[in-house]
Amino acid sequence: MVKKISMLLLVALIFLGCKETGLNLKVRYDQIQGLNEGDRVIFEQNHVGQVAGIFYSEEGYYLVDVVIRKDFANAATDHSKFLITWDPEKEGKKAIEITQSPRGGTLLTDGATVIGTAKASPRSNQLWGDFGKTLDDLRKQLEEFADDLRKIPESEEFKKLQKELERLLEEMKKSGDAAREKIEKEVLPRIKREMEKLKERLRRLGREDEVKPLEVQMEKLRKL
């Protein structure tokens, strides 16, 4: 029993020693993608630290306690990104990879909290492909039925376009923050430009109100 207690004290002392000599950070993530306590922290293929703990907050995000070795503390600056990725040396395990772009920056202080990011999963990549296809379909449909403006509200093309926008809306609801940001910055502006062209053609005919159903869908997308 005494021997067991001694071993526990030794482990505790070693852990406390690491905390004193290492850099302790908290990294905030929306998703941790299978990251676990004990997983490695790597920088330029070097093992520079460890995941010391994971806490899920009431606000719905994760705080990951990270300890970085003292001799690699310079890797953690305000230019650093903390990416959750696959561990290149441990099959099936995740790791936090530190990258710097640009190099240098102000060193992070012990106990600092930083925002981390997660690399896109295969499912995310598939979603981007789906979004690209959706955008191409929207462009084609806008061009096709713009030549037959008189029948737009009743046409199958118009109804199909509305369904495409509804599908995009559902995809955005299922996506994470990074996906929504990419859609908001890259996809929605292009759709809006095409809709403005169509609206201008309708305006010349005194019928711009007919595009309002599509504008309603766009407004829902922007509010997500």
Secondary structure, 3 states (H helix, E strand, C coil): CHHHHHHHHHHHHHHHHHHHHCEEEEEEECCCCCCCCCCEEEECCEEEEEEEEEEECCCCCEEEEEEECHHHHHHCECCEEEEEEECCCCCCCEEEEEEECCCCCCECCCCCEEECEECCCHHHHHHHHHHHHHHHHHHHHHHHHHCCHHHHHHCHHHHHHHHHHHHHHHHHHHCCHHHHHHHHHHHHHHHHHHHHHHHHHHHHCCCHHHHHHHHHHHHHHHHC
